[in-house]
């Protein structure tokens, strides 16, 4: 017996609110330093140099602008602690992410049965990684509700009003993540093949008009050039492809197989691709396939790029599975075992991710100093390529990053900076670097606190030590000799 859609929404909301409270920190470089760090810098007198760049940043300023408004509202009502500000941010994102659950049910109902709508809603609600990702500042995640709204409206298309609203929804998704343009483009092609010319033209006109009136005007006001941000973004892909790690063409296929928990994922995907229903195959599955294929040919392959279509994939998987023809008792036993394995592993992963403090050692070491009197200047000793989330220190504390590479010019700046506190992000070479720091600062280092990595960080490091750095941060105070 499948739970009702209302139950799925409540369960999904609770899981996302739990993640908002018990999974602080940030997951990846992009959800903090590309997105969150911008609004944080805008509070400085020079806006952190964010708007004085020689080259316009490719990412849209719309989403960072929204986050800036949220931070401003927090400050306006007296919420100045960075951790509390981020808690508010995560709760708001949790509410937004929950919208994907009723949208999953609505899409499933258009291409399947009421039972498959219940299954789709529940699967999106409890799928192991979605509550964790749903509270992050990732453009690949915040684009999901408007993207799914557009898909549903095109599927329904009872009138031109649905198509116009679909174009609006797809345009909003584009403001967050440019790559989502693949989905409405593919759906437009399907409409054209079916000779629904009026609907196809209406979708294109609505979509393009909204983008021009939003992204185009914002870029004109901020950067002085119409639609310069997406143009810059795509030019970077064309001219800077050699700068990215180019994985194999099948990288995203393997990723999706892994996300859906093998070997059950192979059974689910086989059932999906053998489903011959036209609306499922061409109006939902085909846009997903084109999205994955398009990303597979892009030089820069990162796991998060595929996130926007994961809920849509869960929807079509649920529909294909629930509405499948009845099988004999033999295959039913095997499929029951496969489903049992899926839900067992999903439950373990869901618990791990929902209650894990991501990047705990980096964040907590700086949050600790935020509440310490006399912490005026903080030096962070970190490996090359490691970014410091100075947001958690607050604007009033000055920071400097000193690289563990002793030939780096950053060591020459340490003495003049005269830090009041020093944080070591990497303790593997601490003993050697401790003496070097002591020689360059006017004082002596006294250890205050040691911050261990969170459960998720420790687990990922255990699974892949080379790809996932497991840092233990140590905070020191500079005391008088």
C-alpha positions in Angstrom: 0.0 0.0 0.0 1.5 3.3 -1.1 1.3 6.3 1.1 -0.9 9.2 0.0 0.6 12.2 -1.8 -0.2 14.3 1.2 1.8 11.9 3.4 4.7 12.0 1.0 4.7 15.8 1.0 4.7 15.8 4.9 7.5 13.2 5.1 9.6 15.0 2.4 9.2 18.3 4.2 10.2 16.9 7.6 13.3 15.3 6.0 14.3 18.5 4.4 13.7 20.5 7.6 15.8 17.9 9.5 18.6 18.4 6.9 18.3 22.1 7.3 18.9 21.8 11.1 21.3 18.8 11.3 23.2 19.1 8.1 24.9 22.5 8.2 28.1 23.5 6.4 28.4 23.3 2.6 28.6 20.4 0.3 30.7 21.6 -2.6 32.8 24.6 -3.7 30.0 26.0 -5.8 27.2 26.1 -3.3 29.4 28.4 -1.1 32.1 30.1 -2.9 30.4 30.6 -6.3 27.0 31.5 -5.0 27.0 32.3 -1.2 30.3 34.2 -1.1 29.1 36.8 -3.6 26.3 38.2 -1.5 28.6 38.1 1.5 31.1 40.2 -0.3 28.5 42.7 -1.4 28.2 44.0 2.2 31.8 45.3 2.0 32.5 48.9 1.0 33.9 47.9 -2.4 31.6 44.9 -2.7 34.6 42.7 -2.5 35.5 43.7 -6.0 32.7 41.5 -7.3 31.4 44.1 -9.7 34.8 45.4 -10.8 36.0 42.5 -12.8 37.7 42.6 -16.1 35.6 39.7 -17.3 31.9 39.4 -16.5 31.2 36.2 -14.4 29.3 33.6 -16.3 26.9 32.9 -13.5 23.7 34.9 -13.3 23.5 37.6 -10.7 19.8 36.9 -10.1 20.2 34.1 -7.6 23.0 35.7 -5.6 20.8 38.8 -5.6 18.0 36.8 -3.9 20.4 35.5 -1.3 21.7 39.0 -0.7 18.1 40.0 0.0 17.7 37.2 2.5 20.9 38.1 4.3 19.9 41.7 4.4 16.5 40.8 5.9 18.3 38.7 8.5 20.5 41.6 9.5 17.5 43.9 9.5 15.8 41.8 12.2 19.0 41.3 14.2 20.2 38.0 13.0 24.0 38.6 12.6 25.5 35.2 13.5 26.6 33.6 10.3 25.5 30.1 11.4 22.0 31.4 12.2 21.8 33.2 8.9 22.7 30.0 7.1 20.1 28.1 9.1 17.4 30.6 7.9 18.8 30.1 4.4 18.6 26.3 4.6 15.1 26.3 5.9 13.9 28.5 3.1 15.6 26.2 0.6 14.0 23.2 2.3 10.6 24.7 1.7 11.4 25.4 -2.0 12.8 21.9 -2.5 9.6 20.3 -1.1 7.7 21.7 -4.0 9.3 19.0 -6.2 7.1 16.4 -4.4 3.6 17.5 -5.5 5.1 18.4 -8.9 6.4 14.8 -9.2 2.9 13.5 -8.5 1.3 15.9 -11.0 3.7 14.9 -13.8 3.3 11.2 -13.0 -0.4 11.5 -13.1 -0.3 12.9 -16.6 1.8 10.0 -18.0 0.7 7.2 -15.7 -1.9 6.2 -13.1 -2.9 7.6 -9.7 -0.9 4.8 -8.0 2.3 5.8 -10.0 1.7 9.4 -8.9 1.8 8.3 -5.3 4.9 6.3 -5.9 6.6 9.2 -7.7 5.8 11.6 -4.9 7.1 9.2 -2.2 10.2 8.4 -4.1 11.2 12.0 -4.6 10.3 12.7 -1.0 12.7 10.1 0.5 15.3 9.6 -2.2 18.5 9.4 -0.2 20.4 12.5 -1.6 17.6 14.9 -2.2 16.9 16.2 1.4 20.7 16.9 1.7 21.0 18.6 -1.6 17.7 20.4 -1.2 19.0 22.7 1.6 22.2 23.7 -0.4 22.8 26.9 -2.3 23.3 25.0 -5.5 21.9 26.4 -8.7 21.4 22.9 -10.0 19.0 22.3 -7.1 17.0 25.5 -6.9 16.2 25.3 -10.6 14.3 22.0 -10.1 10.8 23.3 -9.0 10.5 25.7 -11.9 11.9 23.2 -14.3 9.4 20.5 -13.2 6.6 23.1 -13.3 7.4 23.8 -16.9 7.4 20.1 -17.8 4.0 19.6 -16.1 2.4 22.5 -17.9 3.6 21.3 -21.3 2.3 17.9 -20.6 -1.1 19.3 -19.6 -1.2 22.0 -22.4 -5.0 22.4 -22.2 -4.7 25.9 -23.6 -2.2 28.5 -24.7 -2.2 29.8 -21.2 -0.5 26.5 -20.0 2.2 27.0 -22.7 2.8 30.7 -21.8 3.1 29.7 -18.1 5.4 26.8 -19.1 7.7 29.3 -20.9 7.7 31.5 -17.8 8.6 28.5 -15.5 11.4 27.3 -17.9 12.8 30.9 -18.0 12.9 31.0 -14.2 14.8 27.7 -14.2 17.2 29.2 -16.8 17.9 32.2 -14.5 19.3 29.7 -12.0 20.9 27.2 -14.3 21.5 27.9 -18.0 21.8 24.2 -19.0 18.2 23.7 -18.3 17.5 25.2 -21.7 18.0 21.7 -23.1 14.7 20.5 -21.6 12.3 23.1 -23.1 14.3 22.9 -26.4 13.7 19.2 -26.6 10.0 19.5 -25.6 9.6 22.1 -28.3 11.1 19.8 -30.9 8.6 17.1 -29.8 5.7 19.5 -30.3 7.0 20.4 -33.7 7.3 16.7 -34.7 3.7 16.2 -33.6 2.8 19.3 -35.7 1.6 21.2 -32.7 3.0 24.3 -34.3 1.0 26.8 -32.3 2.0 25.3 -29.0 5.7 25.1 -30.1 5.9 28.7 -31.2 4.1 29.9 -28.1 6.5 28.1 -25.8 9.5 29.5 -27.7 8.1 33.1 -27.7 7.1 33.0 -24.0 10.4 31.5 -22.9 12.6 33.9 -24.9 10.5 36.9 -23.9 10.8 36.2 -20.2 14.5 35.6 -20.4 15.1 38.9 -22.2 12.9 40.8 -19.8 14.7 39.3 -16.7 18.2 38.1 -17.4 18.7 40.4 -20.3 17.7 43.6 -18.4 19.5 42.6 -15.2 22.8 42.1 -17.2 22.2 45.4 -18.9 21.8 47.2 -15.6 24.6 45.4 -13.7 27.2 44.8 -16.5 26.1 47.2 -19.2 25.6 44.5 -21.8 22.4 42.6 -22.7 22.5 38.9 -21.8 26.3 39.1 -21.3 26.3 36.6 -18.4 25.0 33.5 -20.3 27.0 34.5 -23.4 30.2 34.7 -21.3 29.3 31.4 -19.7 28.9 29.5 -23.0 32.0 31.2 -24.5 34.0 29.9 -21.5 32.9 26.4 -22.4 34.0 26.8 -26.0 37.3 28.6 -25.4 38.3 27.1 -22.1 37.5 23.4 -22.6 41.1 22.3 -22.1 41.0 23.7 -18.6 38.5 21.2 -17.4 38.8 17.5 -16.4 37.2 15.7 -19.3 35.7 12.4 -18.1 34.6 9.5 -20.3 31.4 9.9 -22.4 29.6 7.3 -20.1 30.5 9.1 -16.9 26.9 10.5 -16.3 25.3 7.2 -17.2 27.4 5.4 -14.6 26.6 8.2 -12.1 22.8 7.7 -12.6 23.2 4.0 -12.3 25.0 4.6 -9.0 22.5 7.1 -7.7 19.6 4.7 -8.2 21.5 2.1 -6.2 22.9 -0.9 -8.2 22.0 -3.6 -9.0 18.4 -2.5 -8.5 19.0 0.5 -10.7 19.7 -1.7 -13.7 16.3 -3.4 -13.2 14.6 0.0 -12.9 16.2 1.5 -15.9 15.5 -1.6 -18.0 11.9 -1.4 -17.2 11.9 2.4 -17.9 13.5 2.1 -21.4 11.2 -0.8 -22.4 8.1 1.2 -21.6 6.4 2.2 -24.9 4.0 4.8 -23.7 4.3 7.8 -26.0 3.9 10.6 -23.4 6.4 9.0 -21.1 9.0 8.1 -23.7 8.9 11.3 -25.8 7.7 14.1 -23.6 9.6 13.3 -20.4 12.2 10.6 -20.9 13.6 12.0 -24.2 14.3 15.5 -22.7 16.1 13.7 -19.8 18.2 11.6 -22.3 19.1 14.6 -24.4 20.1 16.5 -21.2 22.4 13.7 -20.2 23.8 13.2 -23.7 24.5 16.9 -24.1 26.3 17.1 -20.8 28.3 14.0 -21.7 29.9 15.9 -24.7 30.8 18.9 -22.6 34.4 19.0 -21.4 33.6 20.0 -17.9 32.0 17.0 -16.2 31.0 17.4 -12.6 28.6 15.2 -10.7 26.3 18.1 -9.7 25.6 19.1 -13.3 23.2 16.2 -13.7 21.1 17.0 -10.5 18.4 19.1 -12.3 16.9 16.0 -14.0 17.2 13.5 -11.1 13.7 14.1 -9.8 12.3 13.9 -13.3 14.1 10.6 -13.7 12.7 9.3 -10.4 9.2 10.2 -11.7 9.5 8.2 -15.0 11.1 5.3 -13.1 8.3 5.2 -10.6 5.6 5.4 -13.4 7.3 2.6 -15.5 7.7 0.4 -12.4 4.3 0.8 -10.9 2.4 0.5 -14.1 4.4 -2.5 -15.4 2.5 -5.7 -16.5 2.1 -8.4 -13.9 4.9 -11.0 -14.0 5.0 -14.7 -12.9 6.0 -15.6 -9.4 9.6 -16.2 -10.2 10.5 -12.7 -11.4 8.3 -11.2 -8.7 10.5 -12.8 -6.0 13.6 -11.4 -7.6 12.1 -8.0 -8.0 11.0 -8.0 -4.4 14.6 -8.8 -3.4 15.9 -6.0 -5.6 13.4 -3.5 -4.2 14.2 -4.6 -0.6 17.9 -4.0 -1.3 17.1 -0.6 -2.8 15.1 0.6 0.2 17.6 -0.8 2.7 20.5 1.0 1.1 18.4 4.2 0.5 17.5 4.3 4.2 21.1 4.0 5.3 22.3 6.7 2.9 19.3 8.9 3.7 20.2 8.8 7.4 23.9 9.4 6.7 23.4 12.4 4.5 20.4 14.1 6.2 22.2 14.2 9.6 25.8 14.9 8.4 27.7 18.2 8.9 29.4 18.8 5.6 32.8 20.4 5.7 32.5 20.5 9.4 36.2 21.1 10.3 36.5 24.1 8.0 33.3 25.7 9.1 33.4 25.0 12.8 36.9 26.2 13.3 36.0 29.6 11.9 32.6 29.7 13.7 34.5 29.1 16.9 36.6 32.2 16.3 33.5 34.3 15.4 32.5 34.1 19.1 36.0 34.7 20.5 36.9 38.1 21.9 40.1 39.5 20.4 40.0 37.4 17.2 40.8 40.4 14.9 43.1 38.8 12.4 43.0 35.2 11.4 45.6 33.3 9.3 44.5 30.0 7.8 47.2 27.5 6.8 45.7 25.4 3.9 46.8 23.3 1.0 46.8 25.0 -2.5 43.3 24.8 -4.0 41.5 24.8 -0.7 39.2 27.8 -0.2 38.5 29.4 3.2 34.8 30.0 4.0 35.5 33.3 5.7 31.7 34.0 5.8 31.6 32.1 9.1 34.1 34.5 10.7 32.1 37.6 9.8 33.0 40.9 8.1 34.7 42.4 11.1 37.5 39.8 11.2 40.3 40.1 8.7 41.7 36.9 7.1 44.7 35.7 5.2 45.3 32.3 3.6 48.8 30.9 3.8 49.5 27.9 1.6 51.3 24.8 2.9 53.6 25.2 -0.1 56.5 26.9 1.7 57.7 28.5 -1.6 54.4 30.4 -1.8 54.6 34.2 -1.6 51.8 34.1 1.0 54.4 33.3 3.7 56.0 36.7 3.1 52.7 38.4 4.0 52.2 36.5 7.3 54.6 38.5 9.4 53.2 41.9 8.4 49.7 40.6 8.9 50.5 39.8 12.6 47.6 37.4 13.2 45.8 37.1 16.5 44.8 33.5 15.7 46.0 30.8 13.3 44.0 27.9 11.9 45.6 24.8 10.4 43.3 23.1 7.9 45.8 20.4 7.2 47.5 18.7 10.2 49.6 16.1 8.1 52.4 18.6 7.8 51.5 20.6 10.9 54.7 20.0 12.9 56.9 21.3 10.2 54.7 24.3 9.5 54.2 25.1 13.2 57.8 26.1 13.7 57.8 28.1 10.5 54.7 30.1 11.6 56.3 30.6 15.1 59.4 32.1 13.5 57.3 34.6 11.4 54.8 35.9 14.0 55.4 38.1 17.0 54.2 35.7 19.6 53.7 32.1 20.5 51.0 29.6 19.3 48.7 28.2 22.0 46.2 25.5 20.9 42.6 26.3 21.6 40.5 23.7 19.9 40.7 20.8 17.5 37.8 20.2 15.1 37.3 16.7 13.6 35.6 16.2 10.2 31.9 15.3 10.1 30.6 11.8 9.6 29.9 12.3 5.9 33.3 13.8 5.2 35.0 10.9 7.2 32.9 8.3 5.3 33.7 9.8 1.9 37.4 9.9 2.7 37.3 6.3 3.8 35.6 5.3 0.5 37.9 7.5 -1.7 41.0 8.9 0.2 42.5 10.5 -2.9 39.3 12.3 -4.0 38.0 13.3 -0.6 40.3 15.1 1.7 39.6 14.4 5.4 40.8 17.4 7.3 41.1 18.0 11.1 41.4 21.7 11.8 43.3 23.1 14.8 42.8 26.6 16.1 45.6 28.4 17.8 45.8 31.7 19.6 48.9 33.9 19.2 50.0 34.8 22.7 52.8 37.1 23.9 56.2 35.6 24.3 
